[in-house]
């Protein structure tokens, strides 16, 4: 199953990189690479992570990676990564589904 990043997820990666880059430009690049790899590996076990409470009806799951959350949904032919959330970011605001 292929993993697809939404425009929102790609924008999140850009913001994460910009934030880390202020203190450590090299780490910004490597950490965003790690997040991308963690998202890609969702294909290995797509149902292996829990549904997000209150978003079960939307099928949204969350994988944690180093205090960041990868929010995704299983579609028939792909895994759609919706957002990458940093520590303390609000699911409701990020997803805008409720």
N, C-alpha and C positions, 0 to 999 in steps of 0.2 A: 504494500500500500504506500502511495506516495504522500509526502508531507508538503503542504502548501502554506506559506505565510501570507496572511492578509496584509493589505496596506497599513492597517493599524498596528499589526505586529512589527512590520518593518520600521514604522515610525518610532515604535517603542525602542527598538534596538538602536536606532540613531540617537535617541534621547539618552539612553543608558550609556552609550559610548561617549557622548558629549559630557555627561556628568563625571564619568571616571577620568576622562581625558584631562580634566583640569588639574588633577593631582598626579596622574600616571598615564601618559599617552600609550606606552607599550602595553600596559595592562588593559586599557580600554579595548584595544584590538583583540587581544587574546581572550578576554572575558566574553566579548560579543561572539567570538568564534565558539567558545564553550557553550554559550546559550543556544546558538544555532545547531550545534552537534547534539545537545540534549533534546532539542525539538525533533531533529532528524531521527533520533533513536526511539521516538514514540512509535515508529513503525514496527519496532521489535515486539512491543507489548501494548497495543493501542488501548485495551480495556484494563490495563494494569494500574491505573491511577483513579482515585475516587472522583465521583461526581461532586460538583460544587453545591453545597447546600443552597436551596432556593433556586437553583438553576438546573435541577434535574430534568425538568420538562423540556429544556432546551438541549439536553445531552452534553452540557459543558463539564469538562473534567479539568483537573489541575494537577500538574506535575511540579514539584518543587525542585529547584536547583540553586544551591547556595543562597538561600533566603529569597530568591526570586521565584515568582510563580509563572508557569507557562499554562495559559488557558487555551483549551482546544476542544474541538468537536469532531466526532466521527461522522463522515458522510459515506455514502455507499462506495465511492471509489477513491476516497482520499481522507487524510487527516488534515483538518483545517485549523491552523494555529491562529487564534483570534487576537491574543494579547500576551505581552510579557510584562508582568507587574513587579515593581520593586517592593521592598519591605514597607508595609503600612499603606500601600495604595488601595483604594476602595474598589471592590469588584463591581458594585452597582454603577459607579461613575464610569468605570472603564468599559463595561459591557453595554450599558444603557438599554437593557432589555426589559426591565420591570418598570 
